[in-house]
Amino acid sequence: MTPFSATPNRLAVIALPTSPTRPRARALLIGLSQVDAAIYQSDLRQGCEGCLQDVEIMRDILTPLGYVITTLTDAVATTAKVESTLATMAGQTCAGDVFLFFYTGHGSQLEDQPPGDPLHDEMDGRDECYCLYDGKWRDDLLYHHWLKFPPGCLIYAFTDSCRSGTGMRNAGPALAHTQAALGNFIDHQDSFPCALLHIAASRDTSDALGGEDGSRFTLALQRSWNRGGFQGNWDAFYHAIAAQMPTQPIQRNSYGPGGDLVLALAPFALPTPPIV
């Protein structure tokens, strides 16, 4: 992220019904205001001073909606911890459930793996990645975890970071999910097992701005939500956020079976019936 200054407006929102027997909606909120300077040769604080505030903004929105929330911040947000948490949550998710993934921190790109490597898959020659505490985490590895989620669930993903427009994978329309995809996921990178809506704070070639009070994208999302008073679907919500950010183009991608149908849902809602 690059520096940005704004004043946040903390929100309270109305609750939506959840299952009386088990959580129907889970969220993983990841925020990095600093990283391991010994690995990065810098703690990368500049531009990410408000990333922990972003996590609190999302917690304030999601908690009254019945989401069970896990947060990983700063030194806790290591590659191993993020991956183990994602694997656990995939195993806890059932058809009809919602899983929300939120990342705020520095985003970057790495040169794609060389030809002949099974991870050589980027049309532009660059992997999008997220700067976790102990190293840059390629979108290849995040995508592998999406294949562990069951058909019929729904994933909402937000990336408030630079160069993250296709950070869920640079994939086209979904193909049928197969076990083969788990073994060789690069050859089946369109095979999302469930619908996934990704909204990114930037394109692959642009930056996301942040400051001490929070990041521009998350603050725009907060204002658009308007204490739960927003009236409209995901499509309208996306455009409401984008309208506040004319100099920072955001990006939206839908993946998986029924991915385009998600746009007709109310933001953060459970699908009824499940999207399959």
Contacts in CASP RR format, 6 or more apart in sequence:
PFRMAT RR
TARGET T0000
AUTHOR 0000-0000-0000
METHOD contacts of the structure
MODEL  1
MTPFSATPNRLAVIALPTSPTRPRARALLIGLSQVDAAIYQSDLRQGCEG
CLQDVEIMRDILTPLGYVITTLTDAVATTAKVESTLATMAGQTCAGDVFL
FFYTGHGSQLEDQPPGDPLHDEMDGRDECYCLYDGKWRDDLLYHHWLKFP
PGCLIYAFTDSCRSGTGMRNAGPALAHTQAALGNFIDHQDSFPCALLHIA
ASRDTSDALGGEDGSRFTLALQRSWNRGGFQGNWDAFYHAIAAQMPTQPI
QRNSYGPGGDLVLALAPFALPTPPIV
1 47 0 8 1.000
1 48 0 8 1.000
1 51 0 8 1.000
1 105 0 8 1.000
1 106 0 8 1.000
1 107 0 8 1.000
1 160 0 8 1.000
1 161 0 8 1.000
1 162 0 8 1.000
1 207 0 8 1.000
1 208 0 8 1.000
1 209 0 8 1.000
1 210 0 8 1.000
1 211 0 8 1.000
1 215 0 8 1.000
2 47 0 8 1.000
2 162 0 8 1.000
2 207 0 8 1.000
2 208 0 8 1.000
2 209 0 8 1.000
2 210 0 8 1.000
3 46 0 8 1.000
3 47 0 8 1.000
3 209 0 8 1.000
3 210 0 8 1.000
3 211 0 8 1.000
4 47 0 8 1.000
4 209 0 8 1.000
4 210 0 8 1.000
4 211 0 8 1.000
4 214 0 8 1.000
4 215 0 8 1.000
4 216 0 8 1.000
5 211 0 8 1.000
5 212 0 8 1.000
5 213 0 8 1.000
6 211 0 8 1.000
6 213 0 8 1.000
6 214 0 8 1.000
6 216 0 8 1.000
6 219 0 8 1.000
7 213 0 8 1.000
8 53 0 8 1.000
8 57 0 8 1.000
8 213 0 8 1.000
8 214 0 8 1.000
8 219 0 8 1.000
8 222 0 8 1.000
9 219 0 8 1.000
9 222 0 8 1.000
9 223 0 8 1.000
10 56 0 8 1.000
10 57 0 8 1.000
10 60 0 8 1.000
11 57 0 8 1.000
11 60 0 8 1.000
11 61 0 8 1.000
11 222 0 8 1.000
11 225 0 8 1.000
11 226 0 8 1.000
11 227 0 8 1.000
11 228 0 8 1.000
12 60 0 8 1.000
12 64 0 8 1.000
12 227 0 8 1.000
13 60 0 8 1.000
13 61 0 8 1.000
13 64 0 8 1.000
13 65 0 8 1.000
13 225 0 8 1.000
13 227 0 8 1.000
13 228 0 8 1.000
13 229 0 8 1.000
14 64 0 8 1.000
14 228 0 8 1.000
14 229 0 8 1.000
15 64 0 8 1.000
15 65 0 8 1.000
15 66 0 8 1.000
16 65 0 8 1.000
16 66 0 8 1.000
16 268 0 8 1.000
16 269 0 8 1.000
16 270 0 8 1.000
18 24 0 8 1.000
18 25 0 8 1.000
18 66 0 8 1.000
18 270 0 8 1.000
23 66 0 8 1.000
23 67 0 8 1.000
23 68 0 8 1.000
23 92 0 8 1.000
23 97 0 8 1.000
24 96 0 8 1.000
24 97 0 8 1.000
24 98 0 8 1.000
24 270 0 8 1.000
25 62 0 8 1.000
25 65 0 8 1.000
25 66 0 8 1.000
25 67 0 8 1.000
25 68 0 8 1.000
25 97 0 8 1.000
25 98 0 8 1.000
25 99 0 8 1.000
25 100 0 8 1.000
25 268 0 8 1.000
25 270 0 8 1.000
26 67 0 8 1.000
26 68 0 8 1.000
26 69 0 8 1.000
26 70 0 8 1.000
26 89 0 8 1.000
26 92 0 8 1.000
26 93 0 8 1.000
26 97 0 8 1.000
26 98 0 8 1.000
26 99 0 8 1.000
26 100 0 8 1.000
27 58 0 8 1.000
27 62 0 8 1.000
27 67 0 8 1.000
27 68 0 8 1.000
27 69 0 8 1.000
27 70 0 8 1.000
27 99 0 8 1.000
27 100 0 8 1.000
27 101 0 8 1.000
27 102 0 8 1.000
28 69 0 8 1.000
28 70 0 8 1.000
28 71 0 8 1.000
28 72 0 8 1.000
28 85 0 8 1.000
28 86 0 8 1.000
28 89 0 8 1.000
28 99 0 8 1.000
28 100 0 8 1.000
28 101 0 8 1.000
28 102 0 8 1.000
29 55 0 8 1.000
29 58 0 8 1.000
29 59 0 8 1.000
29 69 0 8 1.000
29 70 0 8 1.000
29 71 0 8 1.000
29 72 0 8 1.000
29 102 0 8 1.000
30 55 0 8 1.000
30 71 0 8 1.000
30 72 0 8 1.000
30 73 0 8 1.000
30 77 0 8 1.000
30 82 0 8 1.000
30 101 0 8 1.000
30 102 0 8 1.000
30 103 0 8 1.000
30 104 0 8 1.000
30 130 0 8 1.000
30 132 0 8 1.000
31 51 0 8 1.000
31 52 0 8 1.000
31 54 0 8 1.000
31 55 0 8 1.000
31 71 0 8 1.000
31 72 0 8 1.000
31 73 0 8 1.000
31 74 0 8 1.000
31 77 0 8 1.000
31 103 0 8 1.000
31 104 0 8 1.000
31 105 0 8 1.000
32 44 0 8 1.000
32 48 0 8 1.000
32 51 0 8 1.000
32 73 0 8 1.000
32 74 0 8 1.000
32 77 0 8 1.000
32 104 0 8 1.000
32 105 0 8 1.000
32 106 0 8 1.000
32 131 0 8 1.000
32 132 0 8 1.000
32 133 0 8 1.000
33 45 0 8 1.000
33 48 0 8 1.000
33 49 0 8 1.000
33 50 0 8 1.000
33 51 0 8 1.000
33 52 0 8 1.000
33 73 0 8 1.000
33 74 0 8 1.000
33 105 0 8 1.000
34 43 0 8 1.000
34 44 0 8 1.000
34 45 0 8 1.000
34 48 0 8 1.000
34 74 0 8 1.000
35 42 0 8 1.000
35 43 0 8 1.000
35 44 0 8 1.000
35 106 0 8 1.000
35 131 0 8 1.000
35 132 0 8 1.000
35 133 0 8 1.000
35 134 0 8 1.000
35 135 0 8 1.000
36 43 0 8 1.000
36 75 0 8 1.000
36 133 0 8 1.000
36 134 0 8 1.000
36 135 0 8 1.000
37 43 0 8 1.000
39 134 0 8 1.000
39 135 0 8 1.000
40 131 0 8 1.000
40 135 0 8 1.000
44 106 0 8 1.000
44 131 0 8 1.000
47 106 0 8 1.000
47 209 0 8 1.000
47 210 0 8 1.000
47 211 0 8 1.000
48 104 0 8 1.000
48 105 0 8 1.000
48 106 0 8 1.000
48 210 0 8 1.000
48 211 0 8 1.000
49 210 0 8 1.000
49 211 0 8 1.000
49 212 0 8 1.000
49 214 0 8 1.000
50 210 0 8 1.000
50 211 0 8 1.000
50 212 0 8 1.000
50 213 0 8 1.000
50 214 0 8 1.000
50 215 0 8 1.000
51 104 0 8 1.000
51 105 0 8 1.000
51 160 0 8 1.000
51 210 0 8 1.000
51 214 0 8 1.000
51 215 0 8 1.000
52 73 0 8 1.000
52 74 0 8 1.000
53 212 0 8 1.000
53 213 0 8 1.000
53 214 0 8 1.000
54 102 0 8 1.000
54 104 0 8 1.000
54 160 0 8 1.000
54 214 0 8 1.000
54 215 0 8 1.000
54 218 0 8 1.000
55 71 0 8 1.000
55 73 0 8 1.000
55 102 0 8 1.000
55 104 0 8 1.000
57 214 0 8 1.000
57 218 0 8 1.000
57 219 0 8 1.000
57 221 0 8 1.000
57 222 0 8 1.000
58 102 0 8 1.000
58 158 0 8 1.000
58 218 0 8 1.000
59 69 0 8 1.000
59 71 0 8 1.000
61 222 0 8 1.000
61 225 0 8 1.000
61 228 0 8 1.000
61 268 0 8 1.000
62 69 0 8 1.000
62 100 0 8 1.000
62 268 0 8 1.000
63 69 0 8 1.000
65 268 0 8 1.000
67 98 0 8 1.000
67 100 0 8 1.000
67 268 0 8 1.000
70 85 0 8 1.000
70 89 0 8 1.000
72 81 0 8 1.000
72 82 0 8 1.000
72 85 0 8 1.000
74 133 0 8 1.000
75 133 0 8 1.000
76 133 0 8 1.000
77 132 0 8 1.000
77 133 0 8 1.000
78 132 0 8 1.000
78 133 0 8 1.000
78 134 0 8 1.000
79 132 0 8 1.000
79 134 0 8 1.000
79 135 0 8 1.000
79 137 0 8 1.000
79 141 0 8 1.000
82 132 0 8 1.000
82 137 0 8 1.000
83 141 0 8 1.000
83 145 0 8 1.000
86 101 0 8 1.000
86 142 0 8 1.000
86 145 0 8 1.000
86 148 0 8 1.000
87 145 0 8 1.000
87 148 0 8 1.000
89 99 0 8 1.000
90 99 0 8 1.000
90 145 0 8 1.000
90 148 0 8 1.000
90 149 0 8 1.000
90 150 0 8 1.000
91 148 0 8 1.000
91 150 0 8 1.000
93 99 0 8 1.000
93 149 0 8 1.000
93 150 0 8 1.000
93 153 0 8 1.000
94 150 0 8 1.000
94 153 0 8 1.000
95 150 0 8 1.000
95 151 0 8 1.000
95 152 0 8 1.000
95 153 0 8 1.000
95 274 0 8 1.000
95 276 0 8 1.000
96 152 0 8 1.000
96 153 0 8 1.000
96 154 0 8 1.000
96 270 0 8 1.000
96 271 0 8 1.000
96 273 0 8 1.000
96 274 0 8 1.000
97 153 0 8 1.000
97 154 0 8 1.000
97 270 0 8 1.000
98 153 0 8 1.000
98 154 0 8 1.000
98 155 0 8 1.000
98 156 0 8 1.000
98 268 0 8 1.000
98 269 0 8 1.000
98 270 0 8 1.000
98 271 0 8 1.000
99 149 0 8 1.000
99 153 0 8 1.000
99 154 0 8 1.000
99 155 0 8 1.000
99 156 0 8 1.000
100 155 0 8 1.000
100 156 0 8 1.000
100 157 0 8 1.000
100 158 0 8 1.000
100 268 0 8 1.000
101 155 0 8 1.000
101 156 0 8 1.000
101 157 0 8 1.000
101 158 0 8 1.000
102 157 0 8 1.000
102 158 0 8 1.000
102 160 0 8 1.000
103 130 0 8 1.000
103 158 0 8 1.000
103 159 0 8 1.000
103 160 0 8 1.000
103 161 0 8 1.000
103 164 0 8 1.000
104 160 0 8 1.000
104 161 0 8 1.000
104 215 0 8 1.000
104 218 0 8 1.000
105 130 0 8 1.000
105 131 0 8 1.000
105 160 0 8 1.000
105 161 0 8 1.000
105 215 0 8 1.000
106 130 0 8 1.000
106 131 0 8 1.000
106 161 0 8 1.000
106 162 0 8 1.000
107 128 0 8 1.000
107 129 0 8 1.000
107 130 0 8 1.000
107 131 0 8 1.000
107 161 0 8 1.000
107 162 0 8 1.000
107 163 0 8 1.000
107 164 0 8 1.000
107 208 0 8 1.000
108 128 0 8 1.000
108 129 0 8 1.000
108 130 0 8 1.000
108 131 0 8 1.000
108 136 0 8 1.000
108 162 0 8 1.000
108 163 0 8 1.000
109 126 0 8 1.000
109 127 0 8 1.000
109 128 0 8 1.000
109 129 0 8 1.000
109 163 0 8 1.000
109 204 0 8 1.000
110 126 0 8 1.000
110 127 0 8 1.000
110 129 0 8 1.000
110 136 0 8 1.000
110 138 0 8 1.000
111 125 0 8 1.000
111 126 0 8 1.000
111 127 0 8 1.000
112 119 0 8 1.000
112 120 0 8 1.000
112 121 0 8 1.000
112 122 0 8 1.000
112 125 0 8 1.000
112 126 0 8 1.000
112 127 0 8 1.000
113 119 0 8 1.000
113 120 0 8 1.000
113 121 0 8 1.000
113 127 0 8 1.000
114 120 0 8 1.000
118 184 0 8 1.000
118 186 0 8 1.000
118 187 0 8 1.000
119 127 0 8 1.000
119 138 0 8 1.000
119 140 0 8 1.000
119 186 0 8 1.000
120 186 0 8 1.000
121 140 0 8 1.000
121 186 0 8 1.000
121 189 0 8 1.000
122 170 0 8 1.000
123 170 0 8 1.000
124 170 0 8 1.000
124 204 0 8 1.000
126 204 0 8 1.000
127 138 0 8 1.000
127 139 0 8 1.000
127 140 0 8 1.000
128 138 0 8 1.000
128 139 0 8 1.000
128 163 0 8 1.000
128 164 0 8 1.000
128 165 0 8 1.000
128 166 0 8 1.000
128 167 0 8 1.000
128 204 0 8 1.000
129 136 0 8 1.000
129 137 0 8 1.000
129 138 0 8 1.000
129 139 0 8 1.000
130 136 0 8 1.000
130 137 0 8 1.000
130 142 0 8 1.000
130 159 0 8 1.000
130 161 0 8 1.000
130 164 0 8 1.000
131 137 0 8 1.000
131 161 0 8 1.000
139 166 0 8 1.000
139 167 0 8 1.000
139 168 0 8 1.000
139 169 0 8 1.000
140 186 0 8 1.000
142 167 0 8 1.000
142 168 0 8 1.000
143 168 0 8 1.000
143 169 0 8 1.000
143 185 0 8 1.000
143 189 0 8 1.000
144 185 0 8 1.000
146 155 0 8 1.000
146 168 0 8 1.000
146 169 0 8 1.000
146 192 0 8 1.000
146 193 0 8 1.000
146 196 0 8 1.000
147 177 0 8 1.000
147 181 0 8 1.000
147 182 0 8 1.000
147 185 0 8 1.000
147 191 0 8 1.000
147 192 0 8 1.000
147 193 0 8 1.000
148 182 0 8 1.000
149 155 0 8 1.000
149 193 0 8 1.000
149 194 0 8 1.000
150 193 0 8 1.000
150 194 0 8 1.000
151 177 0 8 1.000
151 193 0 8 1.000
151 194 0 8 1.000
151 257 0 8 1.000
151 276 0 8 1.000
152 193 0 8 1.000
152 194 0 8 1.000
152 195 0 8 1.000
152 257 0 8 1.000
152 274 0 8 1.000
152 275 0 8 1.000
152 276 0 8 1.000
153 194 0 8 1.000
153 274 0 8 1.000
154 194 0 8 1.000
154 195 0 8 1.000
154 196 0 8 1.000
154 197 0 8 1.000
154 262 0 8 1.000
154 270 0 8 1.000
154 271 0 8 1.000
154 274 0 8 1.000
154 275 0 8 1.000
155 194 0 8 1.000
155 195 0 8 1.000
155 196 0 8 1.000
155 197 0 8 1.000
156 196 0 8 1.000
156 197 0 8 1.000
156 268 0 8 1.000
157 168 0 8 1.000
157 196 0 8 1.000
157 197 0 8 1.000
157 198 0 8 1.000
157 199 0 8 1.000
158 198 0 8 1.000
158 199 0 8 1.000
158 200 0 8 1.000
158 201 0 8 1.000
158 221 0 8 1.000
159 165 0 8 1.000
159 167 0 8 1.000
159 198 0 8 1.000
159 199 0 8 1.000
159 200 0 8 1.000
159 201 0 8 1.000
160 201 0 8 1.000
160 208 0 8 1.000
160 215 0 8 1.000
160 217 0 8 1.000
160 218 0 8 1.000
161 200 0 8 1.000
161 201 0 8 1.000
161 202 0 8 1.000
161 208 0 8 1.000
162 201 0 8 1.000
162 202 0 8 1.000
162 206 0 8 1.000
162 207 0 8 1.000
162 208 0 8 1.000
163 202 0 8 1.000
163 203 0 8 1.000
163 204 0 8 1.000
163 205 0 8 1.000
163 206 0 8 1.000
163 207 0 8 1.000
164 200 0 8 1.000
164 201 0 8 1.000
164 202 0 8 1.000
164 204 0 8 1.000
164 208 0 8 1.000
165 198 0 8 1.000
165 200 0 8 1.000
165 202 0 8 1.000
165 203 0 8 1.000
165 204 0 8 1.000
165 251 0 8 1.000
165 253 0 8 1.000
166 200 0 8 1.000
166 204 0 8 1.000
166 251 0 8 1.000
166 253 0 8 1.000
167 198 0 8 1.000
167 200 0 8 1.000
167 204 0 8 1.000
168 196 0 8 1.000
168 198 0 8 1.000
168 253 0 8 1.000
168 255 0 8 1.000
169 189 0 8 1.000
169 255 0 8 1.000
170 189 0 8 1.000
171 189 0 8 1.000
171 190 0 8 1.000
171 192 0 8 1.000
171 255 0 8 1.000
172 190 0 8 1.000
172 255 0 8 1.000
173 190 0 8 1.000
173 256 0 8 1.000
174 190 0 8 1.000
174 191 0 8 1.000
174 192 0 8 1.000
174 255 0 8 1.000
174 256 0 8 1.000
174 257 0 8 1.000
174 258 0 8 1.000
174 259 0 8 1.000
175 188 0 8 1.000
175 190 0 8 1.000
175 191 0 8 1.000
176 191 0 8 1.000
177 191 0 8 1.000
177 192 0 8 1.000
177 193 0 8 1.000
178 188 0 8 1.000
178 191 0 8 1.000
180 187 0 8 1.000
180 188 0 8 1.000
181 187 0 8 1.000
181 188 0 8 1.000
181 191 0 8 1.000
185 191 0 8 1.000
190 255 0 8 1.000
190 256 0 8 1.000
192 255 0 8 1.000
192 256 0 8 1.000
192 257 0 8 1.000
193 256 0 8 1.000
193 257 0 8 1.000
194 256 0 8 1.000
194 257 0 8 1.000
194 275 0 8 1.000
195 254 0 8 1.000
195 255 0 8 1.000
195 256 0 8 1.000
195 257 0 8 1.000
195 258 0 8 1.000
195 259 0 8 1.000
195 261 0 8 1.000
195 262 0 8 1.000
195 271 0 8 1.000
195 275 0 8 1.000
196 254 0 8 1.000
196 255 0 8 1.000
196 256 0 8 1.000
196 259 0 8 1.000
197 234 0 8 1.000
197 252 0 8 1.000
197 253 0 8 1.000
197 254 0 8 1.000
197 259 0 8 1.000
197 262 0 8 1.000
197 263 0 8 1.000
198 252 0 8 1.000
198 253 0 8 1.000
198 254 0 8 1.000
198 255 0 8 1.000
199 238 0 8 1.000
199 241 0 8 1.000
199 250 0 8 1.000
199 251 0 8 1.000
199 252 0 8 1.000
200 250 0 8 1.000
200 251 0 8 1.000
200 252 0 8 1.000
200 253 0 8 1.000
201 208 0 8 1.000
201 215 0 8 1.000
201 216 0 8 1.000
201 217 0 8 1.000
201 218 0 8 1.000
201 248 0 8 1.000
201 250 0 8 1.000
202 208 0 8 1.000
202 217 0 8 1.000
202 248 0 8 1.000
202 249 0 8 1.000
202 250 0 8 1.000
202 251 0 8 1.000
203 249 0 8 1.000
203 251 0 8 1.000
206 248 0 8 1.000
206 249 0 8 1.000
207 248 0 8 1.000
208 215 0 8 1.000
208 216 0 8 1.000
208 217 0 8 1.000
208 248 0 8 1.000
209 215 0 8 1.000
209 216 0 8 1.000
209 248 0 8 1.000
210 216 0 8 1.000
213 219 0 8 1.000
216 245 0 8 1.000
216 248 0 8 1.000
217 241 0 8 1.000
217 245 0 8 1.000
217 248 0 8 1.000
217 250 0 8 1.000
220 241 0 8 1.000
220 244 0 8 1.000
220 245 0 8 1.000
221 241 0 8 1.000
223 244 0 8 1.000
224 230 0 8 1.000
224 237 0 8 1.000
224 240 0 8 1.000
224 241 0 8 1.000
224 244 0 8 1.000
225 237 0 8 1.000
225 267 0 8 1.000
230 237 0 8 1.000
230 240 0 8 1.000
230 267 0 8 1.000
232 266 0 8 1.000
232 267 0 8 1.000
233 263 0 8 1.000
233 264 0 8 1.000
233 265 0 8 1.000
233 266 0 8 1.000
233 267 0 8 1.000
234 262 0 8 1.000
234 263 0 8 1.000
234 264 0 8 1.000
234 265 0 8 1.000
234 266 0 8 1.000
234 267 0 8 1.000
235 263 0 8 1.000
235 264 0 8 1.000
237 267 0 8 1.000
238 250 0 8 1.000
238 252 0 8 1.000
238 263 0 8 1.000
241 250 0 8 1.000
242 249 0 8 1.000
242 250 0 8 1.000
254 260 0 8 1.000
254 262 0 8 1.000
254 263 0 8 1.000
257 275 0 8 1.000
257 276 0 8 1.000
258 275 0 8 1.000
258 276 0 8 1.000
259 275 0 8 1.000
261 275 0 8 1.000
262 271 0 8 1.000
262 275 0 8 1.000
265 271 0 8 1.000
END
